[in-house]
């Protein structure tokens, strides 16, 4: 099965965000944080946006990234298996 190059790059980008970047934001205050809001706006067209939103909206008012539902996408799973 062949995949669109742009889709493959999008998957790679999201995987990098989930595994490398978002964990570094852990503990950042989310209340009135314009920087996190700008990041959230940049991610609005990506499937990772819902995971990012969930990390910002928790009871501790700190960024806590604890889900990677975007990587549970069936299309992503097909891509990751075909790239091995």
PDB file of N, CA, C and O in Angstrom:
ATOM      1  N   UNK A   1       0.837  -1.176   0.000  1.00  0.00           N
ATOM      2  CA  UNK A   1       0.000   0.000   0.000  1.00  0.00           C
ATOM      3  C   UNK A   1       0.885   1.244   0.000  1.00  0.00           C
ATOM      4  O   UNK A   1       1.787   1.368   0.829  1.00  0.00           O
ATOM      5  N   UNK A   2       0.630   2.150  -0.918  1.00  0.00           N
ATOM      6  CA  UNK A   2       1.410   3.373  -1.013  1.00  0.00           C
ATOM      7  C   UNK A   2       0.733   4.494  -0.236  1.00  0.00           C
ATOM      8  O   UNK A   2      -0.494   4.594  -0.212  1.00  0.00           O
ATOM      9  N   UNK A   3       1.537   5.329   0.394  1.00  0.00           N
ATOM     10  CA  UNK A   3       1.012   6.441   1.160  1.00  0.00           C
ATOM     11  C   UNK A   3       1.474   7.748   0.559  1.00  0.00           C
ATOM     12  O   UNK A   3       2.564   7.845  -0.005  1.00  0.00           O
ATOM     13  N   UNK A   4       0.649   8.725   0.685  1.00  0.00           N
ATOM     14  CA  UNK A   4       0.954  10.071   0.247  1.00  0.00           C
ATOM     15  C   UNK A   4       2.144  10.596   1.062  1.00  0.00           C
ATOM     16  O   UNK A   4       2.194  10.426   2.280  1.00  0.00           O
ATOM     17  N   UNK A   5       3.082  11.225   0.388  1.00  0.00           N
ATOM     18  CA  UNK A   5       4.276  11.750   1.060  1.00  0.00           C
ATOM     19  C   UNK A   5       3.893  12.778   2.127  1.00  0.00           C
ATOM     20  O   UNK A   5       4.466  12.785   3.216  1.00  0.00           O
ATOM     21  N   UNK A   6       2.935  13.636   1.821  1.00  0.00           N
ATOM     22  CA  UNK A   6       2.510  14.648   2.790  1.00  0.00           C
ATOM     23  C   UNK A   6       1.901  14.014   4.040  1.00  0.00           C
ATOM     24  O   UNK A   6       2.130  14.482   5.155  1.00  0.00           O
ATOM     25  N   UNK A   7       1.129  12.951   3.847  1.00  0.00           N
ATOM     26  CA  UNK A   7       0.528  12.256   4.989  1.00  0.00           C
ATOM     27  C   UNK A   7       1.613  11.590   5.840  1.00  0.00           C
ATOM     28  O   UNK A   7       1.543  11.598   7.069  1.00  0.00           O
ATOM     29  N   UNK A   8       2.606  11.019   5.179  1.00  0.00           N
ATOM     30  CA  UNK A   8       3.716  10.392   5.901  1.00  0.00           C
ATOM     31  C   UNK A   8       4.476  11.426   6.726  1.00  0.00           C
ATOM     32  O   UNK A   8       4.861  11.154   7.863  1.00  0.00           O
ATOM     33  N   UNK A   9       4.692  12.605   6.161  1.00  0.00           N
ATOM     34  CA  UNK A   9       5.377  13.668   6.892  1.00  0.00           C
ATOM     35  C   UNK A   9       4.534  14.154   8.073  1.00  0.00           C
ATOM     36  O   UNK A   9       5.071  14.469   9.135  1.00  0.00           O
ATOM     37  N   UNK A  10       3.234  14.213   7.886  1.00  0.00           N
ATOM     38  CA  UNK A  10       2.347  14.614   8.973  1.00  0.00           C
ATOM     39  C   UNK A  10       2.406  13.610  10.123  1.00  0.00           C
ATOM     40  O   UNK A  10       2.476  14.001  11.288  1.00  0.00           O
ATOM     41  N   UNK A  11       2.380  12.327   9.798  1.00  0.00           N
ATOM     42  CA  UNK A  11       2.498  11.291  10.833  1.00  0.00           C
ATOM     43  C   UNK A  11       3.832  11.421  11.574  1.00  0.00           C
ATOM     44  O   UNK A  11       3.873  11.341  12.802  1.00  0.00           O
ATOM     45  N   UNK A  12       4.913  11.621  10.831  1.00  0.00           N
ATOM     46  CA  UNK A  12       6.237  11.744  11.443  1.00  0.00           C
ATOM     47  C   UNK A  12       6.302  12.971  12.346  1.00  0.00           C
ATOM     48  O   UNK A  12       6.869  12.916  13.438  1.00  0.00           O
ATOM     49  N   UNK A  13       5.727  14.065  11.892  1.00  0.00           N
ATOM     50  CA  UNK A  13       5.704  15.303  12.670  1.00  0.00           C
ATOM     51  C   UNK A  13       4.933  15.103  13.977  1.00  0.00           C
ATOM     52  O   UNK A  13       5.411  15.483  15.047  1.00  0.00           O
ATOM     53  N   UNK A  14       3.759  14.516  13.889  1.00  0.00           N
ATOM     54  CA  UNK A  14       2.949  14.292  15.085  1.00  0.00           C
ATOM     55  C   UNK A  14       3.628  13.334  16.056  1.00  0.00           C
ATOM     56  O   UNK A  14       3.584  13.536  17.269  1.00  0.00           O
ATOM     57  N   UNK A  15       4.245  12.308  15.526  1.00  0.00           N
ATOM     58  CA  UNK A  15       4.953  11.356  16.384  1.00  0.00           C
ATOM     59  C   UNK A  15       6.100  12.044  17.118  1.00  0.00           C
ATOM     60  O   UNK A  15       6.327  11.784  18.299  1.00  0.00           O
ATOM     61  N   UNK A  16       6.811  12.907  16.433  1.00  0.00           N
ATOM     62  CA  UNK A  16       7.905  13.655  17.056  1.00  0.00           C
ATOM     63  C   UNK A  16       7.379  14.565  18.166  1.00  0.00           C
ATOM     64  O   UNK A  16       7.970  14.650  19.242  1.00  0.00           O
ATOM     65  N   UNK A  17       6.273  15.237  17.897  1.00  0.00           N
ATOM     66  CA  UNK A  17       5.676  16.095  18.921  1.00  0.00           C
ATOM     67  C   UNK A  17       5.295  15.293  20.160  1.00  0.00           C
ATOM     68  O   UNK A  17       5.590  15.693  21.286  1.00  0.00           O
ATOM     69  N   UNK A  18       4.643  14.167  19.941  1.00  0.00           N
ATOM     70  CA  UNK A  18       4.146  13.338  21.044  1.00  0.00           C
ATOM     71  C   UNK A  18       5.284  12.730  21.858  1.00  0.00           C
ATOM     72  O   UNK A  18       5.224  12.704  23.088  1.00  0.00           O
ATOM     73  N   UNK A  19       6.303  12.248  21.188  1.00  0.00           N
ATOM     74  CA  UNK A  19       7.365  11.520  21.885  1.00  0.00           C
ATOM     75  C   UNK A  19       8.509  12.394  22.388  1.00  0.00           C
ATOM     76  O   UNK A  19       9.167  12.042  23.367  1.00  0.00           O
ATOM     77  N   UNK A  20       8.755  13.523  21.737  1.00  0.00           N
ATOM     78  CA  UNK A  20       9.929  14.334  22.087  1.00  0.00           C
ATOM     79  C   UNK A  20       9.608  15.708  22.674  1.00  0.00           C
ATOM     80  O   UNK A  20      10.253  16.136  23.631  1.00  0.00           O
ATOM     81  N   UNK A  21       8.625  16.397  22.114  1.00  0.00           N
ATOM     82  CA  UNK A  21       8.393  17.790  22.490  1.00  0.00           C
ATOM     83  C   UNK A  21       7.409  17.942  23.650  1.00  0.00           C
ATOM     84  O   UNK A  21       7.721  18.601  24.642  1.00  0.00           O
ATOM     85  N   UNK A  22       6.241  17.346  23.534  1.00  0.00           N
ATOM     86  CA  UNK A  22       5.211  17.532  24.560  1.00  0.00           C
ATOM     87  C   UNK A  22       5.654  17.100  25.953  1.00  0.00           C
ATOM     88  O   UNK A  22       5.310  17.778  26.921  1.00  0.00           O
ATOM     89  N   UNK A  23       6.397  16.013  26.104  1.00  0.00           N
ATOM     90  CA  UNK A  23       6.849  15.661  27.461  1.00  0.00           C
ATOM     91  C   UNK A  23       7.708  16.749  28.113  1.00  0.00           C
ATOM     92  O   UNK A  23       7.743  16.853  29.339  1.00  0.00           O
ATOM     93  N   UNK A  24       8.392  17.552  27.314  1.00  0.00           N
ATOM     94  CA  UNK A  24       9.224  18.631  27.859  1.00  0.00           C
ATOM     95  C   UNK A  24       8.385  19.792  28.403  1.00  0.00           C
ATOM     96  O   UNK A  24       8.886  20.614  29.171  1.00  0.00           O
ATOM     97  N   UNK A  25       7.121  19.858  28.010  1.00  0.00           N
ATOM     98  CA  UNK A  25       6.231  20.918  28.489  1.00  0.00           C
ATOM     99  C   UNK A  25       5.550  20.563  29.807  1.00  0.00           C
ATOM    100  O   UNK A  25       4.813  21.377  30.364  1.00  0.00           O
ATOM    101  N   UNK A  26       5.787  19.370  30.300  1.00  0.00           N
ATOM    102  CA  UNK A  26       5.130  18.904  31.529  1.00  0.00           C
ATOM    103  C   UNK A  26       5.398  19.880  32.681  1.00  0.00           C
ATOM    104  O   UNK A  26       6.535  20.279  32.933  1.00  0.00           O
ATOM    105  N   UNK A  27       4.327  20.245  33.362  1.00  0.00           N
ATOM    106  CA  UNK A  27       4.444  21.127  34.516  1.00  0.00           C
ATOM    107  C   UNK A  27       4.321  22.608  34.211  1.00  0.00           C
ATOM    108  O   UNK A  27       4.243  23.414  35.138  1.00  0.00           O
ATOM    109  N   UNK A  28       4.301  22.991  32.945  1.00  0.00           N
ATOM    110  CA  UNK A  28       4.144  24.398  32.582  1.00  0.00           C
ATOM    111  C   UNK A  28       2.729  24.843  32.965  1.00  0.00           C
ATOM    112  O   UNK A  28       1.755  24.148  32.675  1.00  0.00           O
ATOM    113  N   UNK A  29       2.627  25.981  33.604  1.00  0.00           N
ATOM    114  CA  UNK A  29       1.322  26.506  34.011  1.00  0.00           C
ATOM    115  C   UNK A  29       0.456  26.781  32.785  1.00  0.00           C
ATOM    116  O   UNK A  29       0.915  27.402  31.826  1.00  0.00           O
ATOM    117  N   UNK A  30      -0.782  26.324  32.812  1.00  0.00           N
ATOM    118  CA  UNK A  30      -1.677  26.498  31.668  1.00  0.00           C
ATOM    119  C   UNK A  30      -2.606  27.700  31.818  1.00  0.00           C
ATOM    120  O   UNK A  30      -3.146  28.189  30.825  1.00  0.00           O
ATOM    121  N   UNK A  31      -2.794  28.169  33.015  1.00  0.00           N
ATOM    122  CA  UNK A  31      -3.703  29.306  33.233  1.00  0.00           C
ATOM    123  C   UNK A  31      -3.115  30.576  32.616  1.00  0.00           C
ATOM    124  O   UNK A  31      -2.013  30.999  32.965  1.00  0.00           O
ATOM    125  N   UNK A  32      -3.870  31.174  31.695  1.00  0.00           N
ATOM    126  CA  UNK A  32      -3.476  32.418  31.016  1.00  0.00           C
ATOM    127  C   UNK A  32      -2.120  32.319  30.326  1.00  0.00           C
ATOM    128  O   UNK A  32      -1.397  33.311  30.240  1.00  0.00           O
ATOM    129  N   UNK A  33      -1.774  31.151  29.841  1.00  0.00           N
ATOM    130  CA  UNK A  33      -0.488  30.963  29.164  1.00  0.00           C
ATOM    131  C   UNK A  33      -0.680  31.165  27.662  1.00  0.00           C
ATOM    132  O   UNK A  33      -1.163  30.275  26.962  1.00  0.00           O
ATOM    133  N   UNK A  34      -0.298  32.333  27.184  1.00  0.00           N
ATOM    134  CA  UNK A  34      -0.481  32.683  25.778  1.00  0.00           C
ATOM    135  C   UNK A  34       0.382  31.832  24.860  1.00  0.00           C
ATOM    136  O   UNK A  34       0.007  31.585  23.714  1.00  0.00           O
ATOM    137  N   UNK A  35       1.520  31.388  25.340  1.00  0.00           N
ATOM    138  CA  UNK A  35       2.419  30.585  24.504  1.00  0.00           C
ATOM    139  C   UNK A  35       1.801  29.222  24.190  1.00  0.00           C
ATOM    140  O   UNK A  35       1.835  28.771  23.045  1.00  0.00           O
ATOM    141  N   UNK A  36       1.242  28.578  25.197  1.00  0.00           N
ATOM    142  CA  UNK A  36       0.581  27.293  24.963  1.00  0.00           C
ATOM    143  C   UNK A  36      -0.653  27.466  24.080  1.00  0.00           C
ATOM    144  O   UNK A  36      -0.967  26.598  23.265  1.00  0.00           O
ATOM    145  N   UNK A  37      -1.341  28.574  24.244  1.00  0.00           N
ATOM    146  CA  UNK A  37      -2.510  28.851  23.408  1.00  0.00           C
ATOM    147  C   UNK A  37      -2.096  29.025  21.948  1.00  0.00           C
ATOM    148  O   UNK A  37      -2.799  28.568  21.046  1.00  0.00           O
ATOM    149  N   UNK A  38      -0.971  29.676  21.713  1.00  0.00           N
ATOM    150  CA  UNK A  38      -0.466  29.835  20.341  1.00  0.00           C
ATOM    151  C   UNK A  38      -0.094  28.481  19.738  1.00  0.00           C
ATOM    152  O   UNK A  38      -0.368  28.218  18.567  1.00  0.00           O
ATOM    153  N   UNK A  39       0.525  27.635  20.538  1.00  0.00           N
ATOM    154  CA  UNK A  39       0.865  26.288  20.066  1.00  0.00           C
ATOM    155  C   UNK A  39      -0.410  25.527  19.731  1.00  0.00           C
ATOM    156  O   UNK A  39      -0.486  24.854  18.702  1.00  0.00           O
ATOM    157  N   UNK A  40      -1.398  25.634  20.588  1.00  0.00           N
ATOM    158  CA  UNK A  40      -2.677  24.957  20.354  1.00  0.00           C
ATOM    159  C   UNK A  40      -3.310  25.439  19.048  1.00  0.00           C
ATOM    160  O   UNK A  40      -3.868  24.636  18.301  1.00  0.00           O
ATOM    161  N   UNK A  41      -3.230  26.716  18.771  1.00  0.00           N
ATOM    162  CA  UNK A  41      -3.764  27.259  17.518  1.00  0.00           C
ATOM    163  C   UNK A  41      -3.015  26.707  16.310  1.00  0.00           C
ATOM    164  O   UNK A  41      -3.625  26.433  15.276  1.00  0.00           O
ATOM    165  N   UNK A  42      -1.708  26.544  16.429  1.00  0.00           N
ATOM    166  CA  UNK A  42      -0.911  25.991  15.329  1.00  0.00           C
ATOM    167  C   UNK A  42      -1.252  24.533  15.046  1.00  0.00           C
ATOM    168  O   UNK A  42      -1.126  24.069  13.913  1.00  0.00           O
ATOM    169  N   UNK A  43      -1.680  23.818  16.070  1.00  0.00           N
ATOM    170  CA  UNK A  43      -1.967  22.387  15.944  1.00  0.00           C
ATOM    171  C   UNK A  43      -3.407  22.076  15.558  1.00  0.00           C
ATOM    172  O   UNK A  43      -3.766  20.905  15.435  1.00  0.00           O
ATOM    173  N   UNK A  44      -4.233  23.083  15.365  1.00  0.00           N
ATOM    174  CA  UNK A  44      -5.671  22.858  15.187  1.00  0.00           C
ATOM    175  C   UNK A  44      -6.021  21.964  14.005  1.00  0.00           C
ATOM    176  O   UNK A  44      -7.074  21.326  14.020  1.00  0.00           O
ATOM    177  N   UNK A  45      -5.176  21.896  12.984  1.00  0.00           N
ATOM    178  CA  UNK A  45      -5.464  21.071  11.806  1.00  0.00           C
ATOM    179  C   UNK A  45      -4.861  19.669  11.889  1.00  0.00           C
ATOM    180  O   UNK A  45      -4.983  18.884  10.949  1.00  0.00           O
ATOM    181  N   UNK A  46      -4.217  19.356  13.004  1.00  0.00           N
ATOM    182  CA  UNK A  46      -3.578  18.055  13.171  1.00  0.00           C
ATOM    183  C   UNK A  46      -4.382  17.204  14.152  1.00  0.00           C
ATOM    184  O   UNK A  46      -5.086  17.730  15.014  1.00  0.00           O
ATOM    185  N   UNK A  47      -4.268  15.899  14.010  1.00  0.00           N
ATOM    186  CA  UNK A  47      -5.016  15.005  14.908  1.00  0.00           C
ATOM    187  C   UNK A  47      -4.504  15.069  16.348  1.00  0.00           C
ATOM    188  O   UNK A  47      -5.217  14.678  17.273  1.00  0.00           O
ATOM    189  N   UNK A  48      -3.301  15.547  16.543  1.00  0.00           N
ATOM    190  CA  UNK A  48      -2.722  15.659  17.883  1.00  0.00           C
ATOM    191  C   UNK A  48      -3.351  16.818  18.680  1.00  0.00           C
ATOM    192  O   UNK A  48      -3.111  16.941  19.881  1.00  0.00           O
ATOM    193  N   UNK A  49      -4.133  17.643  18.031  1.00  0.00           N
ATOM    194  CA  UNK A  49      -4.704  18.816  18.709  1.00  0.00           C
ATOM    195  C   UNK A  49      -5.608  18.433  19.883  1.00  0.00           C
ATOM    196  O   UNK A  49      -5.612  19.122  20.903  1.00  0.00           O
ATOM    197  N   UNK A  50      -6.366  17.355  19.755  1.00  0.00           N
ATOM    198  CA  UNK A  50      -7.241  16.948  20.868  1.00  0.00           C
ATOM    199  C   UNK A  50      -6.427  16.458  22.065  1.00  0.00           C
ATOM    200  O   UNK A  50      -6.810  16.693  23.211  1.00  0.00           O
ATOM    201  N   UNK A  51      -5.314  15.783  21.810  1.00  0.00           N
ATOM    202  CA  UNK A  51      -4.438  15.344  22.902  1.00  0.00           C
ATOM    203  C   UNK A  51      -3.803  16.551  23.596  1.00  0.00           C
ATOM    204  O   UNK A  51      -3.681  16.579  24.820  1.00  0.00           O
ATOM    205  N   UNK A  52      -3.403  17.542  22.805  1.00  0.00           N
ATOM    206  CA  UNK A  52      -2.802  18.752  23.367  1.00  0.00           C
ATOM    207  C   UNK A  52      -3.826  19.498  24.222  1.00  0.00           C
ATOM    208  O   UNK A  52      -3.510  19.964  25.317  1.00  0.00           O
ATOM    209  N   UNK A  53      -5.040  19.605  23.718  1.00  0.00           N
ATOM    210  CA  UNK A  53      -6.108  20.283  24.464  1.00  0.00           C
ATOM    211  C   UNK A  53      -6.371  19.576  25.789  1.00  0.00           C
ATOM    212  O   UNK A  53      -6.549  20.225  26.819  1.00  0.00           O
ATOM    213  N   UNK A  54      -6.394  18.255  25.762  1.00  0.00           N
ATOM    214  CA  UNK A  54      -6.607  17.472  26.985  1.00  0.00           C
ATOM    215  C   UNK A  54      -5.478  17.719  27.987  1.00  0.00           C
ATOM    216  O   UNK A  54      -5.723  17.783  29.192  1.00  0.00           O
ATOM    217  N   UNK A  55      -4.257  17.857  27.500  1.00  0.00           N
ATOM    218  CA  UNK A  55      -3.111  18.103  28.380  1.00  0.00           C
ATOM    219  C   UNK A  55      -3.199  19.472  29.047  1.00  0.00           C
ATOM    220  O   UNK A  55      -2.690  19.668  30.151  1.00  0.00           O
ATOM    221  N   UNK A  56      -3.845  20.413  28.370  1.00  0.00           N
ATOM    222  CA  UNK A  56      -3.983  21.760  28.932  1.00  0.00           C
ATOM    223  C   UNK A  56      -5.156  21.874  29.899  1.00  0.00           C
ATOM    224  O   UNK A  56      -5.141  22.716  30.797  1.00  0.00           O
ATOM    225  N   UNK A  57      -6.166  21.035  29.721  1.00  0.00           N
ATOM    226  CA  UNK A  57      -7.386  21.152  30.523  1.00  0.00           C
ATOM    227  C   UNK A  57      -7.456  20.045  31.569  1.00  0.00           C
ATOM    228  O   UNK A  57      -8.089  19.011  31.354  1.00  0.00           O
ATOM    229  N   UNK A  58      -6.810  20.269  32.680  1.00  0.00           N
ATOM    230  CA  UNK A  58      -6.862  19.307  33.777  1.00  0.00           C
ATOM    231  C   UNK A  58      -6.958  20.067  35.095  1.00  0.00           C
ATOM    232  O   UNK A  58      -6.797  21.287  35.127  1.00  0.00           O
ATOM    233  N   UNK A  59      -7.213  19.365  36.151  1.00  0.00           N
ATOM    234  CA  UNK A  59      -7.443  19.992  37.455  1.00  0.00           C
ATOM    235  C   UNK A  59      -6.208  20.656  38.050  1.00  0.00           C
ATOM    236  O   UNK A  59      -6.337  21.569  38.866  1.00  0.00           O
ATOM    237  N   UNK A  60      -5.031  20.225  37.664  1.00  0.00           N
ATOM    238  CA  UNK A  60      -3.813  20.767  38.268  1.00  0.00           C
ATOM    239  C   UNK A  60      -3.391  22.105  37.669  1.00  0.00           C
ATOM    240  O   UNK A  60      -2.494  22.757  38.202  1.00  0.00           O
ATOM    241  N   UNK A  61      -4.019  22.526  36.570  1.00  0.00           N
ATOM    242  CA  UNK A  61      -3.680  23.783  35.879  1.00  0.00           C
ATOM    243  C   UNK A  61      -2.236  23.794  35.393  1.00  0.00           C
ATOM    244  O   UNK A  61      -1.630  24.853  35.226  1.00  0.00           O
ATOM    245  N   UNK A  62      -1.699  22.605  35.171  1.00  0.00           N
ATOM    246  CA  UNK A  62      -0.370  22.437  34.599  1.00  0.00           C
ATOM    247  C   UNK A  62      -0.491  21.558  33.368  1.00  0.00           C
ATOM    248  O   UNK A  62      -1.397  20.730  33.267  1.00  0.00           O
ATOM    249  N   UNK A  63       0.427  21.746  32.439  1.00  0.00           N
ATOM    250  CA  UNK A  63       0.432  20.927  31.233  1.00  0.00           C
ATOM    251  C   UNK A  63       0.846  19.508  31.608  1.00  0.00           C
ATOM    252  O   UNK A  63       1.957  19.278  32.086  1.00  0.00           O
ATOM    253  N   UNK A  64      -0.056  18.566  31.386  1.00  0.00           N
ATOM    254  CA  UNK A  64       0.218  17.157  31.674  1.00  0.00           C
ATOM    255  C   UNK A  64      -0.205  16.351  30.451  1.00  0.00           C
ATOM    256  O   UNK A  64      -1.387  16.069  30.254  1.00  0.00           O
ATOM    257  N   UNK A  65       0.773  15.989  29.640  1.00  0.00           N
ATOM    258  CA  UNK A  65       0.478  15.232  28.425  1.00  0.00           C
ATOM    259  C   UNK A  65       0.491  13.755  28.775  1.00  0.00           C
ATOM    260  O   UNK A  65       1.543  13.185  29.066  1.00  0.00           O
ATOM    261  N   UNK A  66      -0.691  13.135  28.746  1.00  0.00           N
ATOM    262  CA  UNK A  66      -0.770  11.732  29.153  1.00  0.00           C
ATOM    263  C   UNK A  66      -1.588  10.878  28.194  1.00  0.00           C
ATOM    264  O   UNK A  66      -2.065   9.806  28.566  1.00  0.00           O
ATOM    265  N   UNK A  67      -1.750  11.349  26.970  1.00  0.00           N
ATOM    266  CA  UNK A  67      -2.435  10.519  25.978  1.00  0.00           C
ATOM    267  C   UNK A  67      -1.827  10.774  24.609  1.00  0.00           C
ATOM    268  O   UNK A  67      -1.351  11.870  24.314  1.00  0.00           O
ATOM    269  N   UNK A  68      -1.853   9.763  23.800  1.00  0.00           N
ATOM    270  CA  UNK A  68      -1.377   9.878  22.421  1.00  0.00           C
ATOM    271  C   UNK A  68      -2.405   9.209  21.512  1.00  0.00           C
ATOM    272  O   UNK A  68      -2.080   8.339  20.704  1.00  0.00           O
ATOM    273  N   UNK A  69      -3.631   9.635  21.669  1.00  0.00           N
ATOM    274  CA  UNK A  69      -4.712   9.038  20.883  1.00  0.00           C
ATOM    275  C   UNK A  69      -4.520   9.232  19.387  1.00  0.00           C
ATOM    276  O   UNK A  69      -5.010   8.435  18.587  1.00  0.00           O
ATOM    277  N   UNK A  70      -3.816  10.276  19.012  1.00  0.00           N
ATOM    278  CA  UNK A  70      -3.577  10.513  17.587  1.00  0.00           C
ATOM    279  C   UNK A  70      -2.777   9.366  16.972  1.00  0.00           C
ATOM    280  O   UNK A  70      -2.893   9.106  15.774  1.00  0.00           O
ATOM    281  N   UNK A  71      -1.974   8.684  17.772  1.00  0.00           N
ATOM    282  CA  UNK A  71      -1.180   7.565  17.266  1.00  0.00           C
ATOM    283  C   UNK A  71      -1.979   6.266  17.248  1.00  0.00           C
ATOM    284  O   UNK A  71      -1.484   5.248  16.765  1.00  0.00           O
ATOM    285  N   UNK A  72      -3.192   6.284  17.762  1.00  0.00           N
ATOM    286  CA  UNK A  72      -4.065   5.111  17.715  1.00  0.00           C
ATOM    287  C   UNK A  72      -4.933   5.101  16.465  1.00  0.00           C
ATOM    288  O   UNK A  72      -5.826   4.266  16.322  1.00  0.00           O
ATOM    289  N   UNK A  73      -4.668   6.012  15.587  1.00  0.00           N
ATOM    290  CA  UNK A  73      -5.376   6.135  14.316  1.00  0.00           C
ATOM    291  C   UNK A  73      -5.092   4.908  13.452  1.00  0.00           C
ATOM    292  O   UNK A  73      -3.939   4.497  13.324  1.00  0.00           O
ATOM    293  N   UNK A  74      -6.125   4.322  12.861  1.00  0.00           N
ATOM    294  CA  UNK A  74      -5.958   3.121  12.027  1.00  0.00           C
ATOM    295  C   UNK A  74      -5.061   3.398  10.827  1.00  0.00           C
ATOM    296  O   UNK A  74      -4.267   2.546  10.426  1.00  0.00           O
ATOM    297  N   UNK A  75      -5.192   4.587  10.261  1.00  0.00           N
ATOM    298  CA  UNK A  75      -4.357   4.948   9.112  1.00  0.00           C
ATOM    299  C   UNK A  75      -2.886   5.042   9.522  1.00  0.00           C
ATOM    300  O   UNK A  75      -1.999   4.626   8.777  1.00  0.00           O
ATOM    301  N   UNK A  76      -2.636   5.593  10.718  1.00  0.00           N
ATOM    302  CA  UNK A  76      -1.274   5.677  11.235  1.00  0.00           C
ATOM    303  C   UNK A  76      -0.698   4.281  11.463  1.00  0.00           C
ATOM    304  O   UNK A  76       0.463   4.025  11.144  1.00  0.00           O
ATOM    305  N   UNK A  77      -1.507   3.385  12.012  1.00  0.00           N
ATOM    306  CA  UNK A  77      -1.041   2.018  12.268  1.00  0.00           C
ATOM    307  C   UNK A  77      -0.678   1.309  10.968  1.00  0.00           C
ATOM    308  O   UNK A  77       0.331   0.606  10.909  1.00  0.00           O
ATOM    309  N   UNK A  78      -1.485   1.485   9.932  1.00  0.00           N
ATOM    310  CA  UNK A  78      -1.167   0.890   8.630  1.00  0.00           C
ATOM    311  C   UNK A  78       0.141   1.445   8.093  1.00  0.00           C
ATOM    312  O   UNK A  78       0.974   0.707   7.565  1.00  0.00           O
ATOM    313  N   UNK A  79       0.311   2.748   8.234  1.00  0.00           N
ATOM    314  CA  UNK A  79       1.535   3.386   7.756  1.00  0.00           C
ATOM    315  C   UNK A  79       2.756   2.879   8.512  1.00  0.00           C
ATOM    316  O   UNK A  79       3.774   2.554   7.901  1.00  0.00           O
ATOM    317  N   UNK A  80       2.662   2.811   9.832  1.00  0.00           N
ATOM    318  CA  UNK A  80       3.819   2.391  10.626  1.00  0.00           C
ATOM    319  C   UNK A  80       4.205   0.945  10.340  1.00  0.00           C
ATOM    320  O   UNK A  80       5.389   0.608  10.357  1.00  0.00           O
ATOM    321  N   UNK A  81       3.230   0.092  10.078  1.00  0.00           N
ATOM    322  CA  UNK A  81       3.530  -1.302   9.742  1.00  0.00           C
ATOM    323  C   UNK A  81       4.155  -1.418   8.356  1.00  0.00           C
ATOM    324  O   UNK A  81       5.052  -2.234   8.144  1.00  0.00           O
ATOM    325  N   UNK A  82       3.687  -0.607   7.418  1.00  0.00           N
ATOM    326  CA  UNK A  82       4.215  -0.685   6.051  1.00  0.00           C
ATOM    327  C   UNK A  82       5.605  -0.079   5.939  1.00  0.00           C
ATOM    328  O   UNK A  82       6.345  -0.402   5.010  1.00  0.00           O
ATOM    329  N   UNK A  83       5.973   0.800   6.877  1.00  0.00           N
ATOM    330  CA  UNK A  83       7.282   1.436   6.806  1.00  0.00           C
ATOM    331  C   UNK A  83       8.382   0.580   7.425  1.00  0.00           C
ATOM    332  O   UNK A  83       9.562   0.911   7.308  1.00  0.00           O
ATOM    333  N   UNK A  84       8.012  -0.503   8.076  1.00  0.00           N
ATOM    334  CA  UNK A  84       9.011  -1.381   8.696  1.00  0.00           C
ATOM    335  C   UNK A  84       9.640  -2.210   7.675  1.00  0.00           C
ATOM    336  O   UNK A  84      10.512  -3.021   7.989  1.00  0.00           O
TER     337      UNK A  84
END
